[in-house]
Amino acid sequence: MKSDTIAAIATSISNSGIGIIRVSGKESIKIVSNIYINKNSDKVLNTYKANTIHYGYIIENDEILDEVMVSIMKSPNSFTTEDTVEINCHGGILVLNHILELVIKNGARLAQPGEFTKRAFLNGRIDLSQAEAVMDLISSENEIALKNSVRQLRGSVFNKITELRKNIIYEIAFIESALDDPEHVSLDNYPENLNLKITSLINDIKKLLLTTENGKIIKEGINTVIVGKPNAGKSSLLNILAGEEKAIVTEIAGTTRDVIEENIKLHDINLHVIDTAGIRATEDIIEKIGVEKAKKYSKEADLIIYVVDSSVPLDENDIDIIKLIENKKCIILFNKSDLESKISIEELKEKVNKNSIIIKTSTKENTGIERFEIVVKELFLSGQIYHNSDILITNLRHKEALQEALDSLIQVSNSIENNMPEDFYSIDLMSAYKSLGKIIGEEVEEDLVNEIFSKFCMGK
């Protein structure tokens, strides 16, 4: 790995009160010393003790550029395990960029996205799952995602995966020892004993995989599409959920012709809501494009909200929508309950998917919405995820590695059942061991590491 000194702005670039420039590498203290003086006009940064912070000035050509606080962290006690200096300056865009340019002129280079965290991983301070948790922590959009990222950062995933790998490598070592030295290491009754341990490992991994659906929902949110006939109350629903007028609402059918997207926080869940054009047969070219978009987004949705206008009879357009939402997670809002109903809930139930949930609502009077919010939460989240000790798998890469490990362990179980030789067990056990190692970075290629950290923000 490169051992040169890197630098970047570690805070968001805006006219905020404070900004931080992070410098890491063996020359970091020397580089910042070249542009820093204390209140006595002394350049003594290299004489300061580790883990201290100092008041002074950044200078350029003997002129003061900014008043700063400078933090000194010395190897190995820093985030990257390298000598690190953080310059806490005023947060204006101009001053931040100017100080960063000075640091680079004096010998540092601009850090690549995620390079500070990458160095922390490569230098052994954190494992790969903890490194990925850093980015998840930054991008957390709700309380559960935040807490889960903190748990992963503290090693919840690492500790569990390490425990599983420790149990697997013990069995591999036992088999290899028995095959090399059968006189002293006996394999009598070993397949039966191994099968019990494999069953336990399989159950542990299955429990982790069961959390992945909730993990995806918490991390990424629910792709939600609102469908219905024109003037059913779709846009009114969007406005209620958003808490503001996001969509135009009129008595004229077909007001919404394109999709309207909005991110909405519902309890501890994020909904990525798309309000679509009313689905109906139409000769209007623009409206027809909107209807096709509505159908396209519906096919890709995690959740469909079908808003039914209960004040008018069901027609062919409703039948088209009902066909569209077959085999999808769907909540049906029996809307306009403040008006005289021309259809009944029983009639609707006969026509829709039996798994669909029907809620009586009035977007005009804002009734039934609270029940809708509760149903969404119950539909996607189990109460178990709130327990602080739980491990929640939110990363697709982790899920794929766990599935690979599970498949290998199932193969071991099959080999035992079929009375295969013990060296067959060892091959699949090692495959499971390596698959789990991908999660924590023990069995990953350099290209994958580079790809993971390239997705990080600059300065982290």
Order of alpha helices (4+ residues) and beta strands (2+ residues): beta-beta-alpha-beta-beta-beta-beta-alpha-beta-alpha-alpha-alpha-alpha-alpha-alpha-beta-alpha-beta-beta-alpha-beta-alpha-beta-alpha-beta-alpha-alpha-alpha-alpha
